[in-house]
Amino acid sequence: MTVYSAGKLVPSLQIFDAVQQGTLDAGITSPLYVAGRFPAVQLFGGIPFGLDPVEHAAWIYEGGGREIWEEIYAGQGVKTIPCGLMTSEAGGWYNFEINSIEDLQGKKLRFAGLAGEAIAKAGASVVLLSTGDIYPSLEKGIIDGTELSMPAIDTLLGMQQVGKYYYPDGWHQPAAMNELIVNMAKWDSLTEESKELIEASCRAVNLTSVMSTVSMNAEALSAFKEAGVEFRSFSPEVLTSLEAAFDEVVAEQSEADPDFRRVWESLEAFRAAGSAN
């Protein structure tokens, strides 16, 4: 394989299209980036008020989630492989304080997926930006705030240089799963041994990505404080309002999209079985 850095061949938000069309054989991306076309798959990428990383991976691999995920993509000529399990993302970077749900009204925020839809119900104007566009957009005041990733990733992009207030509470994504997507014709041309090697490699990536970021996150948080970033927490009232908005989004999506309803029911059944034990 020849591996290219992010954005070298196509913009991040166009990876799925490039793989589907065969312009790229494969690419690492997030299912959140195709939420507009396939609402159901964003549930695999990360769920507001959802499962922790181990539980999320268990649902995908052992709870029936992956079978539905693959089925949805197969109809588009794309093979998906879970590849890049991440711990909780931070609640984000903002140039204003969030003391009540009303503080979000009229603010322009970079959010992705279901969390973006939920926060839009609170009155925010939501935009989806690729990772490379987030820093300059916040720096120039084009956006008022953004969620991005865990502290270890945020610090690599220098977010502490442009974000005034930092909210560590990752309500919108307690766990995240990225994906390796492969053009289906290319996947079918591979030997079984190659397919098994790719699968095993992605499982190793999932484990490594979780373990390796524990100490890195702690170091990043210390660096944020040293840079003068002000830490804040979402109040229980704000979180309750956001969860209620998320519940509305789920109900609407389940009503509109049978695939979304099927994935959500799979997740809820897995969660119920776990709580019963």
Accessible surface in RSA format (square Angstrom, percent):
REM  Atomic radii and reference values for relative SASA: ProtOr
REM  Chains: A
REM  Algorithm: Lee & Richards
REM  Probe-radius: 1.40
REM  Slices: 20
REM RES _ NUM      All-atoms   Total-Side   Main-Chain    Non-polar    All polar
REM                ABS   REL    ABS   REL    ABS   REL    ABS   REL    ABS   REL
RES MET A   1   197.63 102.3 111.62  73.9  86.01 204.8  91.25  77.6 106.38 140.9
RES THR A   2   104.47  74.3  77.01  78.1  27.46  65.4  44.74  60.1  59.73  90.3
RES VAL A   3   132.86  87.4 100.85  91.3  32.01  77.1 103.86  90.2  28.99  78.6
RES TYR A   4   114.08  53.3  88.83  50.5  25.25  65.7  54.80  41.2  59.28  73.1
RES SER A   5    84.19  71.1  63.01  84.1  21.19  48.8  54.73 116.5  29.47  41.3
RES ALA A   6   101.34  93.2  60.04  92.6  41.30  93.9  72.11 101.5  29.23  77.4
RES GLY A   7    50.28  62.0   0.00   N/A  50.28  62.0  18.53  50.9  31.74  71.1
RES LYS A   8   142.56  69.5 113.39  69.6  29.16  69.4  62.35  56.1  80.21  85.4
RES LEU A   9    90.45  50.4  59.17  42.3  31.28  78.6  61.46  43.2  28.99  78.0
RES VAL A  10    26.98  17.8  21.85  19.8   5.13  12.4  24.07  20.9   2.91   7.9
RES PRO A  11    73.71  53.7  67.12  61.2   6.59  24.0  73.48  60.7   0.22   1.4
RES SER A  12    27.73  23.4  24.26  32.4   3.47   8.0   6.71  14.3  21.03  29.5
RES LEU A  13    64.85  36.1  47.34  33.9  17.51  44.0  47.82  33.6  17.03  45.8
RES GLN A  14    92.74  51.9  92.06  67.3   0.68   1.6  21.09  44.9  71.65  54.3
RES ILE A  15    26.05  14.8  25.82  19.2   0.23   0.5  25.82  18.6   0.23   0.6
RES PHE A  16     6.09   3.0   4.50   2.8   1.59   4.1   4.50   2.7   1.59   4.6
RES ASP A  17    47.13  33.0  46.84  46.6   0.29   0.7  11.18  26.3  35.95  35.9
RES ALA A  18     6.47   5.9   3.75   5.8   2.72   6.2   6.17   8.7   0.30   0.8
RES VAL A  19     0.00   0.0   0.00   0.0   0.00   0.0   0.00   0.0   0.00   0.0
RES GLN A  20    49.31  27.6  33.68  24.6  15.63  37.2  11.83  25.2  37.48  28.4
RES GLN A  21   133.79  74.8  94.87  69.3  38.91  92.7  39.17  83.4  94.61  71.8
RES GLY A  22    39.32  48.5   0.00   N/A  39.32  48.5  15.78  43.3  23.54  52.7
RES THR A  23    97.49  69.3  64.33  65.2  33.16  79.0  55.29  74.3  42.20  63.8
RES LEU A  24    25.43  14.2  23.26  16.6   2.17   5.5  25.43  17.9   0.00   0.0
RES ASP A  25    80.19  56.2  73.94  73.6   6.26  14.8  16.81  39.6  63.39  63.2
RES ALA A  26    39.26  36.1  22.72  35.1  16.54  37.6  23.01  32.4  16.25  43.0
RES GLY A  27    12.91  15.9   0.00   N/A  12.91  15.9  12.91  35.4   0.00   0.0
RES ILE A  28    96.62  55.0  81.40  60.6  15.22  36.7  81.40  58.6  15.22  41.3
RES THR A  29    13.56   9.6   4.19   4.3   9.37  22.3  11.01  14.8   2.55   3.9
RES SER A  30    16.58  14.0  15.69  20.9   0.89   2.1  11.89  25.3   4.69   6.6
RES PRO A  31     0.00   0.0   0.00   0.0   0.00   0.0   0.00   0.0   0.00   0.0
RES LEU A  32    19.10  10.6  17.47  12.5   1.63   4.1  17.47  12.3   1.63   4.4
RES TYR A  33    47.70  22.3  31.11  17.7  16.59  43.2  16.00  12.0  31.70  39.1
RES VAL A  34    10.86   7.1   8.48   7.7   2.38   5.7  10.86   9.4   0.00   0.0
RES ALA A  35    15.41  14.2  11.41  17.6   4.00   9.1  11.58  16.3   3.83  10.1
RES GLY A  36    81.06 100.0   0.00   N/A  81.06 100.0  44.41 121.9  36.65  82.1
RES ARG A  37   115.81  48.6  89.75  45.8  26.06  62.0  62.20  85.0  53.61  32.5
RES PHE A  38    25.74  12.9  22.03  13.6   3.72   9.7  25.74  15.6   0.00   0.0
RES PRO A  39    29.00  21.1  29.00  26.4   0.00   0.0  29.00  23.9   0.00   0.0
RES ALA A  40     1.07   1.0   1.07   1.7   0.00   0.0   1.07   1.5   0.00   0.0
RES VAL A  41     0.00   0.0   0.00   0.0   0.00   0.0   0.00   0.0   0.00   0.0
RES GLN A  42     0.83   0.5   0.83   0.6   0.00   0.0   0.22   0.5   0.62   0.5
RES LEU A  43     0.00   0.0   0.00   0.0   0.00   0.0   0.00   0.0   0.00   0.0
RES PHE A  44     0.00   0.0   0.00   0.0   0.00   0.0   0.00   0.0   0.00   0.0
RES GLY A  45     1.51   1.9   0.00   N/A   1.51   1.9   0.26   0.7   1.25   2.8
RES GLY A  46     3.16   3.9   0.00   N/A   3.16   3.9   0.00   0.0   3.16   7.1
RES ILE A  47     3.03   1.7   1.21   0.9   1.83   4.4   1.21   0.9   1.83   5.0
RES PRO A  48     2.29   1.7   1.60   1.5   0.69   2.5   1.60   1.3   0.69   4.3
RES PHE A  49    52.24  26.1  29.37  18.2  22.87  59.5  37.28  22.6  14.96  42.8
RES GLY A  50    19.54  24.1   0.00   N/A  19.54  24.1   0.47   1.3  19.07  42.7
RES LEU A  51    13.88   7.7   9.94   7.1   3.95   9.9  11.56   8.1   2.32   6.3
RES ASP A  52    66.50  46.6  63.23  62.9   3.26   7.7  30.54  71.9  35.96  35.9
RES PRO A  53    22.22  16.2  22.22  20.3   0.00   0.0  22.22  18.3   0.00   0.0
RES VAL A  54   112.28  73.9 109.66  99.3   2.63   6.3 111.29  96.7   0.99   2.7
RES GLU A  55    77.70  44.6  76.48  57.9   1.22   2.9  24.16  46.7  53.53  43.7
RES HIS A  56     2.00   1.1   2.00   1.4   0.00   0.0   0.00   0.0   2.00   2.3
RES ALA A  57    16.26  15.0  15.93  24.6   0.34   0.8  16.16  22.8   0.11   0.3
RES ALA A  58    32.35  29.7  26.56  41.0   5.80  13.2  31.87  44.9   0.48   1.3
RES TRP A  59     0.00   0.0   0.00   0.0   0.00   0.0   0.00   0.0   0.00   0.0
RES ILE A  60     0.00   0.0   0.00   0.0   0.00   0.0   0.00   0.0   0.00   0.0
RES TYR A  61    36.95  17.2  18.12  10.3  18.83  49.0  17.63  13.2  19.32  23.8
RES GLU A  62   139.61  80.2 105.30  79.7  34.30  81.7  44.60  86.3  95.01  77.6
RES GLY A  63    25.92  32.0   0.00   N/A  25.92  32.0  11.27  30.9  14.64  32.8
RES GLY A  64    29.50  36.4   0.00   N/A  29.50  36.4  24.40  66.9   5.10  11.4
RES GLY A  65     0.00   0.0   0.00   N/A   0.00   0.0   0.00   0.0   0.00   0.0
RES ARG A  66    28.82  12.1  28.82  14.7   0.00   0.0  14.49  19.8  14.33   8.7
RES GLU A  67   107.74  61.9 101.04  76.4   6.70  16.0  63.62 123.1  44.13  36.0
RES ILE A  68    18.56  10.6  18.25  13.6   0.31   0.7  18.55  13.4   0.01   0.0
RES TRP A  69     0.00   0.0   0.00   0.0   0.00   0.0   0.00   0.0   0.00   0.0
RES GLU A  70    46.93  26.9  44.70  33.8   2.23   5.3  14.72  28.5  32.21  26.3
RES GLU A  71   103.24  59.3  89.46  67.7  13.78  32.8  40.20  77.7  63.04  51.5
RES ILE A  72    19.90  11.3   9.19   6.8  10.71  25.8  15.94  11.5   3.97  10.8
RES TYR A  73     0.01   0.0   0.01   0.0   0.00   0.0   0.01   0.0   0.00   0.0
RES ALA A  74    50.87  46.8  35.41  54.7  15.46  35.2  35.67  50.2  15.20  40.3
RES GLY A  75    67.66  83.4   0.00   N/A  67.66  83.4  36.58 100.4  31.09  69.6
RES GLN A  76    61.15  34.2  52.48  38.4   8.67  20.6   4.88  10.4  56.26  42.7
RES GLY A  77    28.77  35.5   0.00   N/A  28.77  35.5  25.35  69.6   3.42   7.7
RES VAL A  78     0.41   0.3   0.00   0.0   0.41   1.0   0.00   0.0   0.41   1.1
RES LYS A  79    31.80  15.5  30.53  18.7   1.27   3.0   7.15   6.4  24.65  26.3
RES THR A  80     0.18   0.1   0.00   0.0   0.18   0.4   0.00   0.0   0.18   0.3
RES ILE A  81     0.35   0.2   0.35   0.3   0.00   0.0   0.35   0.3   0.00   0.0
RES PRO A  82     0.00   0.0   0.00   0.0   0.00   0.0   0.00   0.0   0.00   0.0
RES CYS A  83     9.38   7.1   6.45   7.2   2.93   6.9   0.00   0.0   9.38  10.1
RES GLY A  84     7.42   9.1   0.00   N/A   7.42   9.1   7.42  20.4   0.00   0.0
RES LEU A  85    11.89   6.6  11.89   8.5   0.00   0.0  11.89   8.3   0.00   0.0
RES MET A  86    27.21  14.1  27.21  18.0   0.00   0.0  18.64  15.8   8.58  11.4
RES THR A  87    28.14  20.0  28.14  28.5   0.00   0.0  27.50  36.9   0.63   1.0
RES SER A  88    48.56  41.0  39.05  52.1   9.51  21.9  32.40  69.0  16.16  22.6
RES GLU A  89    14.23   8.2  13.31  10.1   0.91   2.2   0.19   0.4  14.04  11.5
RES ALA A  90     3.07   2.8   1.40   2.2   1.66   3.8   2.78   3.9   0.29   0.8
RES GLY A  91     0.00   0.0   0.00   N/A   0.00   0.0   0.00   0.0   0.00   0.0
RES GLY A  92     0.67   0.8   0.00   N/A   0.67   0.8   0.67   1.8   0.00   0.0
RES TRP A  93     0.10   0.0   0.10   0.0   0.00   0.0   0.10   0.1   0.00   0.0
RES TYR A  94     1.12   0.5   1.04   0.6   0.08   0.2   0.08   0.1   1.04   1.3
RES ASN A  95    67.41  46.5  47.59  46.0  19.81  47.7  22.70  54.6  44.71  43.2
RES PHE A  96    26.07  13.0  21.53  13.3   4.53  11.8  26.07  15.8   0.00   0.0
RES GLU A  97    61.41  35.3  50.98  38.6  10.43  24.8   8.40  16.3  53.00  43.3
RES ILE A  98     3.70   2.1   1.17   0.9   2.53   6.1   1.17   0.8   2.53   6.9
RES ASN A  99   104.30  71.9  84.30  81.5  20.00  48.2  30.43  73.2  73.87  71.4
RES SER A 100    41.47  35.0  38.84  51.8   2.63   6.1  32.61  69.4   8.87  12.4
RES ILE A 101    34.74  19.8  32.22  24.0   2.52   6.1  32.22  23.2   2.52   6.8
RES GLU A 102   103.03  59.2  93.83  71.0   9.21  21.9  48.44  93.7  54.59  44.6
RES ASP A 103    44.71  31.3  39.50  39.3   5.21  12.3   8.78  20.7  35.93  35.8
RES LEU A 104     1.66   0.9   1.66   1.2   0.00   0.0   1.66   1.2   0.00   0.0
RES GLN A 105   103.81  58.0  90.55  66.2  13.26  31.6  19.79  42.1  84.02  63.7
RES GLY A 106    67.58  83.3   0.00   N/A  67.58  83.3  37.20 102.1  30.38  68.0
RES LYS A 107    58.84  28.7  58.84  36.1   0.00   0.0  24.86  22.4  33.99  36.2
RES LYS A 108    80.27  39.2  80.23  49.2   0.04   0.1  33.44  30.1  46.83  49.9
RES LEU A 109     0.00   0.0   0.00   0.0   0.00   0.0   0.00   0.0   0.00   0.0
RES ARG A 110     8.48   3.6   8.48   4.3   0.00   0.0   0.00   0.0   8.48   5.1
RES PHE A 111     2.42   1.2   0.13   0.1   2.29   6.0   0.13   0.1   2.29   6.5
RES ALA A 112    11.26  10.4   3.41   5.3   7.84  17.8   5.45   7.7   5.80  15.4
RES GLY A 113    14.63  18.0   0.00   N/A  14.63  18.0   2.50   6.9  12.12  27.2
RES LEU A 114     2.54   1.4   0.25   0.2   2.30   5.8   0.25   0.2   2.30   6.2
RES ALA A 115     4.01   3.7   3.15   4.9   0.86   2.0   3.15   4.4   0.86   2.3
RES GLY A 116     2.04   2.5   0.00   N/A   2.04   2.5   2.04   5.6   0.00   0.0
RES GLU A 117    66.73  38.3  60.72  45.9   6.01  14.3  36.31  70.2  30.42  24.8
RES ALA A 118     0.00   0.0   0.00   0.0   0.00   0.0   0.00   0.0   0.00   0.0
RES ILE A 119     3.47   2.0   3.47   2.6   0.00   0.0   3.47   2.5   0.00   0.0
RES ALA A 120    44.43  40.9  31.03  47.9  13.40  30.5  31.23  44.0  13.20  35.0
RES LYS A 121    88.67  43.3  49.30  30.3  39.36  93.7  32.45  29.2  56.22  59.9
RES ALA A 122    14.18  13.0   1.99   3.1  12.19  27.7  12.30  17.3   1.87   5.0
RES GLY A 123    36.04  44.4   0.00   N/A  36.04  44.4  24.05  66.0  11.98  26.8
RES ALA A 124     8.66   8.0   0.00   0.0   8.66  19.7   0.22   0.3   8.44  22.4
RES SER A 125    58.23  49.2  50.43  67.3   7.79  17.9  33.40  71.1  24.83  34.8
RES VAL A 126    48.93  32.2  19.54  17.7  29.38  70.8  19.54  17.0  29.38  79.7
RES VAL A 127    36.68  24.1  31.30  28.3   5.38  13.0  36.68  31.9   0.00   0.0
RES LEU A 128    70.43  39.2  47.92  34.3  22.51  56.6  47.92  33.7  22.51  60.6
RES LEU A 129    37.48  20.9  36.56  26.2   0.92   2.3  37.48  26.3   0.00   0.0
RES SER A 130    20.21  17.1  19.12  25.5   1.09   2.5   7.38  15.7  12.82  18.0
RES THR A 131    48.69  34.6  46.82  47.5   1.87   4.5  29.36  39.4  19.34  29.2
RES GLY A 132    61.19  75.5   0.00   N/A  61.19  75.5  39.67 108.9  21.53  48.2
RES ASP A 133    69.75  48.9  69.75  69.4   0.00   0.0   8.57  20.2  61.18  61.0
RES ILE A 134     0.27   0.2   0.27   0.2   0.00   0.0   0.27   0.2   0.00   0.0
RES TYR A 135    55.38  25.9  55.03  31.3   0.35   0.9  41.47  31.2  13.91  17.1
RES PRO A 136    44.37  32.3  44.37  40.4   0.00   0.0  44.37  36.6   0.00   0.0
RES SER A 137     9.94   8.4   9.49  12.7   0.45   1.0   0.37   0.8   9.56  13.4
RES LEU A 138     8.26   4.6   0.73   0.5   7.53  18.9   0.73   0.5   7.53  20.3
RES GLU A 139   103.57  59.5  73.87  55.9  29.70  70.7  25.64  49.6  77.93  63.6
RES LYS A 140   150.51  73.4 113.56  69.7  36.95  88.0  70.84  63.8  79.67  84.9
RES GLY A 141    47.73  58.9   0.00   N/A  47.73  58.9  22.89  62.8  24.83  55.6
RES ILE A 142    95.23  54.2  81.30  60.6  13.92  33.6  88.49  63.7   6.74  18.3
RES ILE A 143     0.25   0.1   0.00   0.0   0.25   0.6   0.25   0.2   0.00   0.0
RES ASP A 144    35.20  24.7  35.20  35.0   0.00   0.0   0.36   0.9  34.84  34.7
RES GLY A 145     0.00   0.0   0.00   N/A   0.00   0.0   0.00   0.0   0.00   0.0
RES THR A 146     0.00   0.0   0.00   0.0   0.00   0.0   0.00   0.0   0.00   0.0
RES GLU A 147     7.86   4.5   7.86   5.9   0.00   0.0   1.13   2.2   6.72   5.5
RES LEU A 148    14.95   8.3   6.38   4.6   8.58  21.6   6.38   4.5   8.58  23.1
RES SER A 149     7.11   6.0   6.86   9.2   0.25   0.6   6.01  12.8   1.10   1.5
RES MET A 150     2.21   1.1   2.21   1.5   0.00   0.0   2.21   1.9   0.00   0.0
RES PRO A 151    13.86  10.1  13.86  12.6   0.00   0.0  13.86  11.4   0.00   0.0
RES ALA A 152     1.44   1.3   0.02   0.0   1.42   3.2   0.87   1.2   0.57   1.5
RES ILE A 153    57.43  32.7  57.43  42.8   0.00   0.0  57.43  41.4   0.00   0.0
RES ASP A 154     0.62   0.4   0.62   0.6   0.00   0.0   0.00   0.0   0.62   0.6
RES THR A 155    37.75  26.8  27.51  27.9  10.24  24.4  17.86  24.0  19.88  30.1
RES LEU A 156   131.73  73.4  98.12  70.2  33.61  84.5 101.74  71.5  29.98  80.7
RES LEU A 157    63.21  35.2  50.01  35.8  13.20  33.2  55.53  39.0   7.68  20.7
RES GLY A 158     8.47  10.4   0.00   N/A   8.47  10.4   8.16  22.4   0.31   0.7
RES MET A 159     0.00   0.0   0.00   0.0   0.00   0.0   0.00   0.0   0.00   0.0
RES GLN A 160    34.08  19.1  25.04  18.3   9.03  21.5   3.46   7.4  30.62  23.2
RES GLN A 161   131.02  73.3  93.01  68.0  38.01  90.5  36.69  78.1  94.33  71.5
RES VAL A 162    28.38  18.7   4.80   4.3  23.58  56.8  13.48  11.7  14.90  40.4
RES GLY A 163     6.09   7.5   0.00   N/A   6.09   7.5   1.02   2.8   5.07  11.4
RES LYS A 164   109.57  53.5 100.66  61.8   8.91  21.2  59.20  53.3  50.37  53.6
RES TYR A 165    20.34   9.5  20.34  11.6   0.00   0.0   2.84   2.1  17.50  21.6
RES TYR A 166     0.05   0.0   0.05   0.0   0.00   0.0   0.00   0.0   0.05   0.1
RES TYR A 167     1.75   0.8   1.75   1.0   0.00   0.0   0.07   0.0   1.69   2.1
RES PRO A 168    50.48  36.8  37.57  34.2  12.91  46.9  38.02  31.4  12.45  77.4
RES ASP A 169    53.06  37.2  45.62  45.4   7.44  17.6  22.53  53.0  30.53  30.5
RES GLY A 170    11.58  14.3   0.00   N/A  11.58  14.3   1.42   3.9  10.16  22.8
RES TRP A 171    15.48   6.2   4.89   2.4  10.59  24.9  13.89   7.4   1.59   2.6
RES HIS A 172     4.69   2.6   3.83   2.7   0.86   2.2   3.83   3.9   0.86   1.0
RES GLN A 173    11.47   6.4  11.47   8.4   0.00   0.0   0.00   0.0  11.47   8.7
RES PRO A 174    27.17  19.8  26.01  23.7   1.16   4.2  26.17  21.6   1.00   6.2
RES ALA A 175     1.97   1.8   0.85   1.3   1.11   2.5   0.85   1.2   1.11   3.0
RES ALA A 176     3.36   3.1   3.36   5.2   0.00   0.0   3.36   4.7   0.00   0.0
RES MET A 177     0.70   0.4   0.00   0.0   0.70   1.7   0.07   0.1   0.63   0.8
RES ASN A 178    38.95  26.9  38.95  37.6   0.00   0.0   1.81   4.3  37.14  35.9
RES GLU A 179     0.62   0.4   0.62   0.5   0.00   0.0   0.00   0.0   0.62   0.5
RES LEU A 180    23.98  13.4  23.98  17.2   0.00   0.0  23.98  16.8   0.00   0.0
RES ILE A 181     0.00   0.0   0.00   0.0   0.00   0.0   0.00   0.0   0.00   0.0
RES VAL A 182     7.00   4.6   7.00   6.3   0.00   0.0   7.00   6.1   0.00   0.0
RES ASN A 183    20.23  13.9  20.23  19.5   0.00   0.0   1.87   4.5  18.36  17.7
RES MET A 184    44.97  23.3  44.81  29.7   0.17   0.4  36.63  31.1   8.35  11.1
RES ALA A 185    76.44  70.3  59.51  91.8  16.93  38.5  66.56  93.7   9.87  26.2
RES LYS A 186    89.87  43.8  85.72  52.6   4.15   9.9  37.14  33.4  52.73  56.2
RES TRP A 187    17.68   7.1  17.68   8.6   0.00   0.0   8.20   4.4   9.48  15.4
RES ASP A 188    92.52  64.8  69.33  69.0  23.20  54.9  27.58  64.9  64.95  64.8
RES SER A 189    81.57  68.9  42.45  56.7  39.13  90.1  48.24 102.7  33.34  46.7
RES LEU A 190    49.34  27.5  38.87  27.8  10.47  26.3  41.05  28.8   8.29  22.3
RES THR A 191    81.14  57.7  72.01  73.0   9.13  21.8  76.58 102.9   4.56   6.9
RES GLU A 192   106.54  61.2 103.90  78.6   2.64   6.3  54.61 105.6  51.94  42.4
RES GLU A 193   127.41  73.1 120.40  91.1   7.01  16.7  66.03 127.7  61.39  50.1
RES SER A 194    41.76  35.3  38.07  50.8   3.69   8.5  11.48  24.4  30.28  42.4
RES LYS A 195    33.38  16.3  33.37  20.5   0.01   0.0  11.79  10.6  21.59  23.0
RES GLU A 196   115.69  66.4 109.77  83.0   5.91  14.1  42.63  82.4  73.06  59.7
RES LEU A 197   122.07  68.0 117.68  84.2   4.39  11.0 121.59  85.4   0.48   1.3
RES ILE A 198    17.34   9.9  15.78  11.8   1.57   3.8  17.34  12.5   0.00   0.0
RES GLU A 199    38.40  22.0  38.06  28.8   0.34   0.8  27.45  53.1  10.95   8.9
RES ALA A 200    56.51  52.0  47.16  72.8   9.35  21.3  51.43  72.4   5.08  13.5
RES SER A 201    53.80  45.5  46.32  61.8   7.48  17.2  34.26  72.9  19.55  27.4
RES CYS A 202     3.99   3.0   3.96   4.4   0.04   0.1   0.15   0.4   3.84   4.1
RES ARG A 203   122.86  51.6 116.15  59.2   6.70  16.0  41.67  56.9  81.19  49.2
RES ALA A 204    55.54  51.1  47.54  73.4   7.99  18.2  54.85  77.2   0.69   1.8
RES VAL A 205    65.95  43.4  62.67  56.7   3.28   7.9  65.72  57.1   0.23   0.6
RES ASN A 206     9.56   6.6   9.55   9.2   0.01   0.0   8.95  21.6   0.61   0.6
RES LEU A 207   109.26  60.8 104.68  74.9   4.58  11.5 108.94  76.5   0.32   0.9
RES THR A 208    75.95  54.0  75.89  76.9   0.06   0.2  54.22  72.8  21.74  32.9
RES SER A 209    25.49  21.5  20.36  27.2   5.13  11.8  25.21  53.7   0.28   0.4
RES VAL A 210    29.94  19.7  29.94  27.1   0.00   0.0  29.94  26.0   0.00   0.0
RES MET A 211   115.06  59.6  98.34  65.1  16.72  39.8  67.61  57.5  47.45  62.9
RES SER A 212    52.13  44.0  36.48  48.7  15.65  36.1  38.77  82.6  13.35  18.7
RES THR A 213    12.63   9.0  12.63  12.8   0.00   0.0  12.63  17.0   0.00   0.0
RES VAL A 214   101.30  66.7  93.79  84.9   7.52  18.1  97.14  84.4   4.16  11.3
RES SER A 215    68.01  57.5  63.23  84.4   4.78  11.0  43.31  92.2  24.70  34.6
RES MET A 216    78.27  40.5  75.08  49.7   3.19   7.6  60.16  51.2  18.11  24.0
RES ASN A 217    24.40  16.8  24.40  23.6   0.00   0.0  11.65  28.0  12.76  12.3
RES ALA A 218    58.51  53.8  50.86  78.5   7.64  17.4  55.18  77.7   3.33   8.8
RES GLU A 219   118.06  67.8 108.21  81.9   9.85  23.4  48.36  93.5  69.70  56.9
RES ALA A 220     3.58   3.3   0.36   0.6   3.21   7.3   3.31   4.7   0.27   0.7
RES LEU A 221    52.87  29.4  52.87  37.8   0.00   0.0  52.87  37.1   0.00   0.0
RES SER A 222    59.86  50.6  56.12  74.9   3.74   8.6  26.93  57.3  32.92  46.1
RES ALA A 223    37.31  34.3  32.07  49.5   5.25  11.9  33.92  47.8   3.40   9.0
RES PHE A 224     0.00   0.0   0.00   0.0   0.00   0.0   0.00   0.0   0.00   0.0
RES LYS A 225   132.49  64.6 115.72  71.0  16.76  39.9  59.58  53.6  72.90  77.7
RES GLU A 226   153.40  88.1 113.27  85.7  40.12  95.5  51.25  99.1 102.14  83.4
RES ALA A 227    59.24  54.5  18.54  28.6  40.70  92.6  31.56  44.4  27.68  73.3
RES GLY A 228    55.40  68.3   0.00   N/A  55.40  68.3  34.41  94.4  20.99  47.0
RES VAL A 229    13.66   9.0   1.56   1.4  12.10  29.2   3.76   3.3   9.90  26.8
RES GLU A 230    64.51  37.0  60.37  45.7   4.15   9.9  26.49  51.2  38.03  31.0
RES PHE A 231    54.74  27.4  37.04  22.9  17.70  46.1  37.15  22.5  17.59  50.3
RES ARG A 232    73.06  30.7  66.72  34.0   6.33  15.1  28.63  39.1  44.42  26.9
RES SER A 233    81.75  69.1  61.19  81.7  20.55  47.3  30.01  63.9  51.74  72.5
RES PHE A 234    13.60   6.8   4.04   2.5   9.55  24.9   4.09   2.5   9.51  27.2
RES SER A 235    30.90  26.1  25.00  33.4   5.90  13.6  29.82  63.5   1.08   1.5
RES PRO A 236    98.79  72.0  94.08  85.8   4.71  17.1  98.11  81.0   0.68   4.2
RES GLU A 237   122.75  70.5 116.39  88.1   6.36  15.1  70.56 136.5  52.19  42.6
RES VAL A 238     1.09   0.7   0.67   0.6   0.42   1.0   1.08   0.9   0.01   0.0
RES LEU A 239    49.66  27.7  49.32  35.3   0.34   0.9  49.59  34.8   0.07   0.2
RES THR A 240    91.86  65.3  87.67  88.9   4.20  10.0  65.03  87.4  26.83  40.6
RES SER A 241    43.10  36.4  32.21  43.0  10.89  25.1  14.36  30.6  28.74  40.3
RES LEU A 242     1.51   0.8   1.41   1.0   0.10   0.3   1.51   1.1   0.00   0.0
RES GLU A 243    77.24  44.3  77.24  58.4   0.00   0.0  10.35  20.0  66.89  54.6
RES ALA A 244    52.71  48.5  46.25  71.4   6.46  14.7  50.34  70.9   2.37   6.3
RES ALA A 245    10.38   9.5   8.63  13.3   1.75   4.0   9.81  13.8   0.57   1.5
RES PHE A 246     6.91   3.5   6.91   4.3   0.00   0.0   6.91   4.2   0.00   0.0
RES ASP A 247    82.15  57.5  75.25  74.9   6.91  16.3  27.81  65.5  54.34  54.2
RES GLU A 248    92.39  53.0  87.27  66.0   5.12  12.2  34.73  67.2  57.66  47.1
RES VAL A 249     1.29   0.8   1.29   1.2   0.00   0.0   1.29   1.1   0.00   0.0
RES VAL A 250    11.39   7.5  11.39  10.3   0.00   0.0  11.39   9.9   0.00   0.0
RES ALA A 251    62.83  57.8  49.35  76.2  13.48  30.7  57.34  80.7   5.49  14.5
RES GLU A 252    91.85  52.7  82.64  62.5   9.21  21.9  47.48  91.8  44.36  36.2
RES GLN A 253    28.46  15.9  27.29  19.9   1.17   2.8   4.76  10.1  23.70  18.0
RES SER A 254    16.45  13.9  16.26  21.7   0.19   0.4  15.41  32.8   1.04   1.5
RES GLU A 255   149.45  85.8 128.15  96.9  21.30  50.7  48.61  94.0 100.84  82.3
RES ALA A 256    83.49  76.8  47.24  72.9  36.25  82.5  55.97  78.8  27.52  72.9
RES ASP A 257    27.33  19.1  26.46  26.3   0.87   2.0   9.89  23.3  17.44  17.4
RES PRO A 258    89.16  65.0  85.30  77.8   3.86  14.0  85.52  70.6   3.64  22.6
RES ASP A 259    51.02  35.7  51.00  50.8   0.03   0.1   3.82   9.0  47.20  47.1
RES PHE A 260     0.00   0.0   0.00   0.0   0.00   0.0   0.00   0.0   0.00   0.0
RES ARG A 261    94.56  39.7  94.56  48.2   0.00   0.0  30.26  41.4  64.30  39.0
RES ARG A 262    89.86  37.7  85.62  43.6   4.24  10.1  54.94  75.1  34.93  21.2
RES VAL A 263     0.00   0.0   0.00   0.0   0.00   0.0   0.00   0.0   0.00   0.0
RES TRP A 264    40.12  16.1  40.12  19.4   0.00   0.0  27.12  14.5  13.00  21.1
RES GLU A 265   100.95  58.0  94.78  71.7   6.17  14.7  38.72  74.9  62.23  50.8
RES SER A 266    21.60  18.3  10.30  13.8  11.29  26.0  17.19  36.6   4.41   6.2
RES LEU A 267     0.02   0.0   0.02   0.0   0.00   0.0   0.02   0.0   0.00   0.0
RES GLU A 268    67.46  38.7  63.39  48.0   4.07   9.7  24.43  47.2  43.03  35.1
RES ALA A 269    64.86  59.6  50.65  78.2  14.22  32.3  59.29  83.5   5.58  14.8
RES PHE A 270    54.68  27.4  47.78  29.6   6.90  18.0  53.04  32.2   1.65   4.7
RES ARG A 271    71.83  30.2  67.09  34.2   4.74  11.3  45.55  62.3  26.28  15.9
RES ALA A 272    59.27  54.5  50.59  78.1   8.68  19.7  55.74  78.5   3.53   9.3
RES ALA A 273    55.12  50.7  46.25  71.4   8.87  20.2  54.01  76.1   1.11   2.9
RES GLY A 274    47.82  59.0   0.00   N/A  47.82  59.0  32.82  90.1  15.00  33.6
RES SER A 275    97.40  82.3  56.57  75.5  40.83  94.1  53.11 113.1  44.29  62.0
RES ALA A 276    89.02  81.9  45.26  69.8  43.76  99.6  57.42  80.9  31.60  83.7
RES ASN A 277   161.70 111.5  96.06  92.8  65.64 158.0  47.90 115.3 113.79 110.0
END  Absolute sums over single chains surface
CHAIN  1 A    12492.5       9770.7       2721.8       7135.2       5357.3
END  Absolute sums over all chains
TOTAL         12492.5       9770.7       2721.8       7135.2       5357.3
